[in-house]
Amino acid sequence: MIPSQKPSIIVLTSGISGSSVLTGLISRAGYWTGESTFKKEEYDTYENQDLINLDLQLFDQANYTGNYALEFSAEAIARIEALGKTIDTRPFRQFLQTCDQHRPWIWKDPRLWLTIRFWRTIIDLKDCRFILLTRSYPHSWVSSILRRHIRSYGSAKRYEQSIRDSLAEFLKSNNLPFIHITFENLVVRPEDTIRQLNAHVGTTLTVEDLRAIYKKPLYKAPRSSTFDYIRAVLIYVKNYSERLDLQEKKR
């Protein structure tokens, strides 16, 4: 890496964590998100579509058929990491070369919690800065339920904690520079959080940059209202009851 050049950034997180807001914010500092990004009906995720495609190839190569958005699998992590010694890595290296032509770049794909150890085998991660992004367990559960990812609070918490612990262990064991940001702090205490972010990656982002990306009110935790919580509980109970009825009919 050229000393005067900003380091590229890799955001490590689970799904529904506010990572699109964070990545969109950082992209305003000139970080390249890709030739094309994956756009949902409601918003741009700022996820490099080529990165997504390559991560999905790794899933196929490792015969991983689980649901990365709902299930944690240490065994799948190990299988994908081992691919670095067995598959043709040229497409991955070519993708990296393309990214480096646009430095500084930023990667964000929720699948990276499964694939980052493979990427470590072909990229000098010392040239990057890392952001571990998490969200409070209650807010994460409510958001998941409202998006119809139906599971108990305990199951959702175990999933999020497992990913958080796995990523923290990866970063610490490889002595990689990272900052831990929570989505709640970014939204509720944006000045402090953006100041920490700027110090970590060398940007000069402001709250106004955040407002340009995040269209909801600042200084209030998302999905924290009583109404959202009650809706989530009702959706969960309804789904649970329907599942019991289906099981009863099968008997």
Beta strands, then each sheet from edge to edge (+ up, - down):
strand 1: 8-12
strand 2: 37-39
strand 3: 44-48
strand 4: 106-108
strand 5: 128-134
strand 6: 178-182
sheet 1: 4+ 1+ 5+ 6+
sheet 2: 2+ 3-
end
